Structure formats: C-alpha cells, structure tokens
Amino acid sequence: MKKLRTFIEQHDVTTRPVDVPTINAAEQALHITFTPDYKAWLENIGILSYEATEVFGLGVKENAWLNILRSTVELRQQHPNFPASAVPLLDAEDGQCYLYDNATSKIVRWSPLSGVLEILSDSLESFVLKQIE
C-alpha cells in the first residue's frame, strides 16, 4: 500500500486505522476470515474519507454506516444475494455498491436486485487510488 500511503500523506485524507484485536473481533462477528490484504487495509487505513469518497471499514462508531459491522449485517439481512464472504467498500451509482470478497480477494460491483454484476481485476490499493485520484 505504498502508493496509497503516499497519496494519503500528500492530501487531506481521513483514515482511522484499527488494531489487530479489533480486526479479529470483526472477523468473528461477521463469520468471515479476512484476506491478508483486507487485514492490512483495516490495520493501516481503517476507513478512508477524501472529498466526496468514503470507503467502508472499521475505526468509526459501530452504528455508523461506514462501519462494516453494521453495513454488512444490514445488507445480509435485507438482501439474500449478498455474498457471504464480502464486505462493502464503496457506494456506487443506482443503489449498487462495490464489495471486497474475502473468498476470492476480488472487488465486485454488486446490485441488490441482480447480485454480482462485475468482477474487477484491480487490487484493493489500486481500486481505492482510482476512486480518490
């Protein structure tokens, strides 16, 4: 995440990294094993807010929509087609959102109506950089 760290240091980006016990607790609460990349995201970034872009994660109050503990549970309850190993990353247009699928280490564009619409080839770092640059 060197490029992303450099961007964060050079711009007015809000992040809220979390510690390993917080990450472990989130895995247990969501019944997901996070990938090493996603764990690194949470440990180094937590959540990210820059201009109009907000990337989900941990490091904010549990009742905040950006907190994956809240948003993942709500999306699972409301939408049976929500991928079991995914967590939300970023809201997209038309009620869709980008998810990080911990089973495949892929970012997917997901619709509550249609399910997975697209699987992206970007890494987590390059995806986030594309959104904020």
KADA-V501581 format. One record per backbone hydrogen bond with DSSP energy under -0.5 kcal/mol. CO is the residue of the C=O (numbers start at 1). NH is the residue of the N-H. E is the energy in kcal/mol with one decimal. If there is no record, write none. Layout:
# KADA-V501581
co=CO nh=NH e=E
co=CO nh=NH e=E
This chain:
# KADA-V501581
co=1 nh=5 e=-2.5
co=2 nh=6 e=-2.3
co=3 nh=7 e=-2.3
co=4 nh=8 e=-2.6
co=5 nh=9 e=-2.4
co=6 nh=10 e=-1.6
co=7 nh=11 e=-0.9
co=8 nh=11 e=-0.6
co=8 nh=13 e=-0.7
co=11 nh=13 e=-1.8
co=13 nh=15 e=-0.5
co=14 nh=49 e=-2.4
co=19 nh=23 e=-1.8
co=20 nh=24 e=-2.9
co=21 nh=25 e=-2.2
co=22 nh=26 e=-1.9
co=23 nh=27 e=-2.3
co=24 nh=28 e=-2.1
co=25 nh=29 e=-2.6
co=26 nh=30 e=-2.3
co=27 nh=31 e=-1.2
co=27 nh=32 e=-1.9
co=32 nh=34 e=-0.7
co=35 nh=39 e=-2.6
co=36 nh=40 e=-2.3
co=37 nh=41 e=-2.2
co=38 nh=42 e=-2.4
co=39 nh=43 e=-2.7
co=40 nh=44 e=-2.4
co=41 nh=45 e=-3.0
co=41 nh=46 e=-2.0
co=42 nh=18 e=-1.9
co=45 nh=16 e=-2.4
co=45 nh=47 e=-1.8
co=46 nh=58 e=-1.5
co=47 nh=16 e=-0.9
co=48 nh=55 e=-3.2
co=49 nh=14 e=-3.0
co=50 nh=53 e=-2.8
co=53 nh=50 e=-2.8
co=54 nh=56 e=-0.5
co=55 nh=48 e=-1.7
co=57 nh=68 e=-2.7
co=61 nh=64 e=-1.9
co=64 nh=67 e=-1.6
co=66 nh=57 e=-2.5
co=67 nh=70 e=-0.7
co=67 nh=71 e=-2.5
co=68 nh=72 e=-1.8
co=69 nh=73 e=-0.9
co=70 nh=74 e=-2.5
co=71 nh=75 e=-2.6
co=72 nh=76 e=-2.5
co=73 nh=77 e=-2.3
co=74 nh=78 e=-2.4
co=75 nh=79 e=-1.9
co=79 nh=82 e=-2.1
co=83 nh=86 e=-1.7
co=85 nh=102 e=-2.4
co=87 nh=100 e=-2.9
co=89 nh=56 e=-2.6
co=90 nh=98 e=-3.4
co=92 nh=95 e=-0.5
co=93 nh=96 e=-2.0
co=96 nh=92 e=-2.9
co=97 nh=110 e=-3.1
co=98 nh=89 e=-3.4
co=98 nh=90 e=-1.6
co=99 nh=101 e=-0.6
co=99 nh=108 e=-2.2
co=100 nh=87 e=-1.7
co=100 nh=102 e=-0.8
co=101 nh=104 e=-0.6
co=101 nh=105 e=-2.0
co=101 nh=106 e=-1.0
co=106 nh=101 e=-3.1
co=107 nh=120 e=-3.1
co=108 nh=99 e=-2.9
co=108 nh=110 e=-0.6
co=109 nh=117 e=-3.3
co=109 nh=118 e=-1.4
co=110 nh=97 e=-2.4
co=111 nh=115 e=-2.7
co=115 nh=111 e=-2.6
co=118 nh=109 e=-2.5
co=118 nh=120 e=-0.5
co=120 nh=107 e=-0.6
co=123 nh=127 e=-2.6
co=124 nh=128 e=-2.3
co=125 nh=129 e=-2.5
co=126 nh=130 e=-2.2
co=127 nh=131 e=-1.5
co=128 nh=132 e=-1.6
co=129 nh=133 e=-2.2
